[in-house]
Amino acid sequence: MTDLIRIFSERGDLAHLALLSWALAASAAAFLLLRELVAAMRRFDEFVRELQSFNRRAERRLRLVDRTDDDHARSDHG
């Protein structure tokens, strides 16, 4: 690495080395940010699926309770 810096500094291309370093750091930061974004999207998707599953179960229970109430109401009147 020091040889690379020496070569760039001898040619006066230190600005290019700084630009390369900045570009690599920015690319690495963008990669890490995208990785975290994908992980957050997966967690949100899992949450939505669990919520949907919970709502289905709750709806089934509600229908069962409604049916039971209807059966009791019919037997009371009949």
Accessible surface in RSA format (square Angstrom, percent):
REM  Atomic radii and reference values for relative SASA: ProtOr
REM  Chains: A
REM  Algorithm: Lee & Richards
REM  Probe-radius: 1.40
REM  Slices: 20
REM RES _ NUM      All-atoms   Total-Side   Main-Chain    Non-polar    All polar
REM                ABS   REL    ABS   REL    ABS   REL    ABS   REL    ABS   REL
RES MET A   1   164.03  84.9 118.92  78.7  45.11 107.4 104.58  88.9  59.45  78.8
RES THR A   2   109.01  77.5 104.01 105.4   5.00  11.9  79.49 106.8  29.52  44.6
RES ASP A   3    90.06  63.1  89.75  89.3   0.31   0.7  20.54  48.3  69.52  69.3
RES LEU A   4    74.06  41.2  71.61  51.2   2.45   6.2  72.79  51.1   1.27   3.4
RES ILE A   5    73.54  41.8  73.54  54.8   0.00   0.0  73.54  53.0   0.00   0.0
RES ARG A   6   120.61  50.6 116.80  59.5   3.81   9.1  59.55  81.4  61.07  37.0
RES ILE A   7    71.92  40.9  71.66  53.4   0.26   0.6  71.77  51.7   0.15   0.4
RES PHE A   8    49.49  24.8  49.12  30.4   0.37   1.0  49.49  30.0   0.00   0.0
RES SER A   9    56.46  47.7  36.32  48.5  20.13  46.4  25.13  53.5  31.33  43.9
RES GLU A  10   121.99  70.0  82.59  62.5  39.40  93.8  45.02  87.1  76.97  62.8
RES ARG A  11   182.01  76.4 148.49  75.7  33.52  79.8  45.44  62.1 136.58  82.8
RES GLY A  12    60.66  74.8   0.00   N/A  60.66  74.8  32.10  88.1  28.56  64.0
RES ASP A  13    42.63  29.9  42.05  41.9   0.58   1.4   0.72   1.7  41.91  41.8
RES LEU A  14    98.23  54.7  97.42  69.7   0.81   2.0  97.70  68.6   0.53   1.4
RES ALA A  15    77.55  71.3  63.24  97.6  14.32  32.6  70.78  99.7   6.77  17.9
RES HIS A  16   111.04  60.7 106.72  74.2   4.32  11.0  74.43  76.7  36.61  42.6
RES LEU A  17    20.68  11.5  20.61  14.7   0.07   0.2  20.68  14.5   0.00   0.0
RES ALA A  18    62.23  57.2  50.67  78.2  11.56  26.3  57.54  81.0   4.69  12.4
RES LEU A  19   110.42  61.5 106.35  76.1   4.08  10.3 109.87  77.2   0.56   1.5
RES LEU A  20    82.44  45.9  78.66  56.3   3.78   9.5  82.44  57.9   0.00   0.0
RES SER A  21    60.89  51.5  53.17  71.0   7.72  17.8  34.61  73.7  26.28  36.8
RES TRP A  22   169.43  68.0 162.52  78.7   6.91  16.2 141.42  75.4  28.01  45.4
RES ALA A  23    39.54  36.4  37.20  57.4   2.34   5.3  39.11  55.1   0.43   1.1
RES LEU A  24   111.93  62.3 107.53  76.9   4.40  11.1 107.81  75.7   4.13  11.1
RES ALA A  25    63.24  58.1  50.56  78.0  12.68  28.9  58.47  82.3   4.77  12.6
RES ALA A  26    41.19  37.9  28.45  43.9  12.74  29.0  36.48  51.4   4.71  12.5
RES SER A  27    69.88  59.1  59.38  79.2  10.51  24.2  35.11  74.8  34.77  48.7
RES ALA A  28    53.37  49.1  45.63  70.4   7.74  17.6  52.76  74.3   0.61   1.6
RES ALA A  29    58.99  54.2  50.58  78.1   8.41  19.1  54.72  77.1   4.28  11.3
RES ALA A  30    49.49  45.5  44.80  69.1   4.69  10.7  48.83  68.8   0.66   1.7
RES PHE A  31   126.96  63.5 123.69  76.6   3.27   8.5 126.66  76.8   0.31   0.9
RES LEU A  32    86.24  48.0  86.11  61.6   0.13   0.3  86.24  60.6   0.00   0.0
RES LEU A  33   126.23  70.3 122.06  87.3   4.17  10.5 125.53  88.2   0.71   1.9
RES LEU A  34   106.22  59.2 106.01  75.8   0.22   0.5 106.22  74.6   0.00   0.0
RES ARG A  35   133.40  56.0 125.13  63.8   8.26  19.7  55.05  75.2  78.35  47.5
RES GLU A  36    98.34  56.5  96.35  72.9   1.99   4.7  43.38  83.9  54.96  44.9
RES LEU A  37    94.93  52.9  90.81  65.0   4.12  10.4  94.38  66.3   0.55   1.5
RES VAL A  38    67.08  44.1  66.80  60.5   0.28   0.7  66.98  58.2   0.10   0.3
RES ALA A  39    31.04  28.5  28.82  44.5   2.22   5.1  30.29  42.6   0.76   2.0
RES ALA A  40    39.90  36.7  35.23  54.4   4.67  10.6  36.11  50.9   3.79  10.0
RES MET A  41   120.60  62.5 112.72  74.6   7.88  18.8 102.72  87.3  17.88  23.7
RES ARG A  42   168.18  70.6 160.13  81.6   8.05  19.2  63.64  87.0 104.54  63.4
RES ARG A  43   147.74  62.0 140.83  71.8   6.91  16.5  74.93 102.4  72.81  44.1
RES PHE A  44   133.50  66.8 128.78  79.8   4.72  12.3 132.89  80.6   0.60   1.7
RES ASP A  45    65.12  45.6  63.12  62.8   1.99   4.7  19.03  44.8  46.09  46.0
RES GLU A  46   112.89  64.8 110.78  83.8   2.11   5.0  32.23  62.3  80.66  65.9
RES PHE A  47   119.13  59.6 113.75  70.5   5.38  14.0 118.76  72.0   0.37   1.1
RES VAL A  48    63.07  41.5  62.62  56.7   0.45   1.1  62.62  54.4   0.45   1.2
RES ARG A  49   154.42  64.8 149.28  76.1   5.14  12.2  50.35  68.8 104.06  63.1
RES GLU A  50   107.84  61.9 104.65  79.2   3.19   7.6  34.41  66.6  73.43  60.0
RES LEU A  51    83.16  46.3  79.46  56.8   3.70   9.3  82.54  58.0   0.62   1.7
RES GLN A  52    92.67  51.8  88.69  64.8   3.98   9.5  23.79  50.6  68.88  52.2
RES SER A  53    33.86  28.6  32.82  43.8   1.04   2.4  15.53  33.1  18.33  25.7
RES PHE A  54   110.03  55.0 110.00  68.1   0.03   0.1 110.00  66.7   0.03   0.1
RES ASN A  55    78.32  54.0  75.05  72.5   3.27   7.9  23.63  56.9  54.69  52.9
RES ARG A  56   123.85  52.0 120.55  61.4   3.30   7.9  47.25  64.6  76.59  46.4
RES ARG A  57    98.38  41.3  97.13  49.5   1.25   3.0  38.69  52.9  59.69  36.2
RES ALA A  58    40.52  37.3  34.25  52.9   6.27  14.3  36.18  50.9   4.35  11.5
RES GLU A  59    92.23  53.0  88.17  66.7   4.07   9.7  27.20  52.6  65.03  53.1
RES ARG A  60   135.37  56.8 129.81  66.2   5.56  13.2  56.20  76.8  79.17  48.0
RES ARG A  61   150.50  63.2 149.16  76.0   1.34   3.2  58.19  79.5  92.31  55.9
RES LEU A  62   111.21  61.9 108.06  77.3   3.14   7.9 110.79  77.8   0.41   1.1
RES ARG A  63   116.55  48.9 114.66  58.4   1.89   4.5  49.80  68.1  66.75  40.5
RES LEU A  64   107.60  59.9 107.25  76.7   0.36   0.9 107.43  75.4   0.17   0.5
RES VAL A  65    80.92  53.2  79.56  72.0   1.36   3.3  80.92  70.3   0.00   0.0
RES ASP A  66    72.10  50.5  70.77  70.4   1.33   3.2  22.86  53.8  49.24  49.1
RES ARG A  67   143.12  60.1 142.71  72.7   0.41   1.0  61.41  83.9  81.71  49.5
RES THR A  68    59.92  42.6  57.84  58.6   2.07   4.9  44.65  60.0  15.27  23.1
RES ASP A  69    80.75  56.6  75.35  75.0   5.40  12.8  26.07  61.3  54.68  54.5
RES ASP A  70    72.38  50.7  70.52  70.2   1.86   4.4   9.64  22.7  62.74  62.6
RES ASP A  71    81.78  57.3  75.31  75.0   6.47  15.3  27.57  64.9  54.21  54.1
RES HIS A  72   108.56  59.3 107.83  75.0   0.72   1.8  72.66  74.9  35.89  41.8
RES ALA A  73    44.78  41.2  39.84  61.5   4.93  11.2  44.37  62.5   0.41   1.1
RES ARG A  74   166.11  69.7 155.14  79.1  10.98  26.1  67.92  92.8  98.20  59.5
RES SER A  75    82.13  69.4  51.97  69.4  30.16  69.5  52.65 112.1  29.48  41.3
RES ASP A  76   119.84  83.9  82.84  82.4  37.00  87.5  27.35  64.4  92.49  92.2
RES HIS A  77   165.43  90.4 128.18  89.1  37.25  95.3  87.27  89.9  78.15  90.9
RES GLY A  78    98.23 121.1   0.00   N/A  98.23 121.1  48.91 134.2  49.32 110.5
END  Absolute sums over single chains surface
CHAIN  1 A     7350.1       6668.9        681.2       4726.8       2623.4
END  Absolute sums over all chains
TOTAL          7350.1       6668.9        681.2       4726.8       2623.4
